[in-house]
Amino acid sequence: MYIPRICQCGLPTVLRTSWTATNPGRRFHYCPKIGQDSCGFNGFYDPPMCPRSVQIIPGLLRNINHVQEVATNNERRATMFKNLLLLSWLVFGVYFMLN
């Protein structure tokens, strides 16, 4: 169970997840204030990861991001082709109605 720590501002910290190359997937406490009002408090919630995890996780994240990017591009292309198909039906329909 997560128990928030208290930052130097006296507020309960926010739990965030790091996606840096050195701490991928590692959660940390962070001051809830934004910008210059923040006291800058942070501290790790999770223990350090083993070196092998630090090596593997960034590659897995890159692969997931690549697959998501390809899926998004495929969805855009499918939408474009559907729109072109509908447009062609309209053009041919009007053409045959006029002839």
Solvent accessible surface area in square Angstrom, and as a share of the most:
residue,aa,sasa,rsa
1,M,212,0.95
2,Y,72,0.28
3,I,122,0.62
4,P,57,0.36
5,R,114,0.42
6,I,107,0.54
7,C,6,0.04
8,Q,144,0.64
9,C,47,0.28
10,G,49,0.48
11,L,68,0.34
12,P,72,0.45
13,T,8,0.04
14,V,59,0.34
15,L,52,0.26
16,R,101,0.37
17,T,56,0.33
18,S,13,0.08
19,W,152,0.53
20,T,76,0.44
21,A,73,0.57
22,T,99,0.58
23,N,34,0.17
24,P,1,0.01
25,G,26,0.25
26,R,27,0.10
27,R,94,0.34
28,F,36,0.15
29,H,5,0.02
30,Y,64,0.24
31,C,0,0.00
32,P,45,0.28
33,K,79,0.33
34,I,150,0.76
35,G,57,0.55
36,Q,188,0.83
37,D,109,0.56
38,S,28,0.18
39,C,43,0.26
40,G,50,0.49
41,F,31,0.13
42,N,91,0.47
43,G,19,0.18
44,F,92,0.38
45,Y,73,0.28
46,D,28,0.15
47,P,104,0.65
48,P,103,0.65
49,M,66,0.30
50,C,71,0.42
51,P,110,0.69
52,R,151,0.55
53,S,31,0.20
54,V,41,0.24
55,Q,126,0.56
56,I,69,0.35
57,I,39,0.20
58,P,25,0.16
59,G,20,0.19
60,L,94,0.47
61,L,49,0.25
62,R,159,0.58
63,N,94,0.48
64,I,91,0.46
65,N,89,0.46
66,H,111,0.50
67,V,98,0.56
68,Q,108,0.48
69,E,106,0.47
70,V,65,0.37
71,A,45,0.35
72,T,55,0.32
73,N,65,0.33
74,N,81,0.42
75,E,117,0.53
76,R,159,0.58
77,R,138,0.50
78,A,46,0.36
79,T,76,0.44
80,M,96,0.43
81,F,107,0.45
82,K,133,0.57
83,N,85,0.44
84,L,93,0.46
85,L,90,0.45
86,L,97,0.48
87,L,99,0.49
88,S,39,0.25
89,W,153,0.54
90,L,118,0.59
91,V,86,0.50
92,F,118,0.49
93,G,32,0.30
94,V,83,0.48
95,Y,121,0.46
96,F,139,0.58
97,M,162,0.72
98,L,144,0.72
99,N,124,0.64
